[in-house]
Amino acid sequence: MCLGIPGKITQTWEANGMRMGKVDFGGVVKDACLAYVPEAEVGDYVIIHVGFAISRLDEDEALRTLELFREIDAVGQELGETG
């Protein structure tokens, strides 16, 4: 099973013609491709699936979802973090 994890864009840049961003998943920061959500800006929340932002979502929904993931400890496992 794969999860789409919500995260907040904290930085954007271009790499080899591809729009990229740093995305914060409640303290875990990863690089992600933003090509599929060209309207997304720094401060927006996006759903990330296998390193690609696939949609934007509002902050309230993102924070509710992150809290649920924290409760089941799924964020760290999905992102390959061990603790």
C-alpha positions in Angstrom: 0.0 0.0 0.0 1.2 3.5 -0.8 0.2 6.6 1.0 0.0 10.2 -0.2 1.5 12.3 2.5 0.6 16.0 3.0 3.5 18.4 3.4 4.2 22.1 3.4 6.3 23.6 0.6 9.1 25.6 2.2 11.3 26.3 -0.8 11.2 26.0 -4.6 13.8 25.9 -7.4 14.4 24.5 -10.9 16.6 21.5 -11.6 17.2 20.3 -15.1 14.0 22.1 -16.3 11.9 20.5 -13.6 10.2 22.5 -10.8 11.3 21.1 -7.4 10.7 21.9 -3.8 11.6 21.3 -0.2 8.5 19.9 1.6 8.1 19.7 5.3 6.1 16.7 6.7 5.8 17.9 10.3 9.5 18.0 10.9 10.8 15.6 8.2 11.9 17.6 5.2 12.3 16.0 1.7 12.8 17.1 -1.8 9.9 16.6 -4.2 9.0 17.3 -7.8 6.4 20.0 -8.2 5.8 19.6 -11.9 2.3 18.2 -11.6 1.2 21.2 -9.4 2.5 24.3 -11.2 0.2 26.5 -9.2 1.7 25.4 -5.8 3.8 28.0 -4.0 5.9 28.3 -0.9 3.5 27.9 2.1 1.0 25.7 0.2 0.3 22.2 1.4 0.5 19.4 -1.2 0.0 15.7 -1.3 3.2 13.8 -2.1 3.3 10.4 -3.6 6.6 8.7 -4.4 8.4 12.0 -4.5 5.9 13.9 -6.7 3.4 16.5 -5.5 0.1 15.3 -7.0 -2.4 17.9 -5.6 -2.8 20.9 -3.4 -5.0 20.9 -0.3 -6.0 23.4 2.3 -4.0 23.8 5.5 -6.8 22.5 7.9 -7.2 19.3 5.9 -3.4 18.8 5.8 -3.0 19.3 9.5 -5.8 17.0 10.4 -4.3 14.3 8.1 -0.8 14.8 9.5 -2.2 14.4 13.0 -3.9 11.1 12.1 -0.6 9.8 10.6 1.2 10.8 13.8 -1.3 8.9 15.8 -0.6 5.7 13.9 3.1 6.5 13.4 2.8 6.1 9.7 4.7 9.3 8.6 8.1 8.0 9.6 7.5 4.6 8.2 6.2 5.9 4.8 9.2 8.2 4.5 11.7 5.5 5.4 12.7 7.1 8.7 13.5 4.8 11.6 13.3 5.9 15.2 
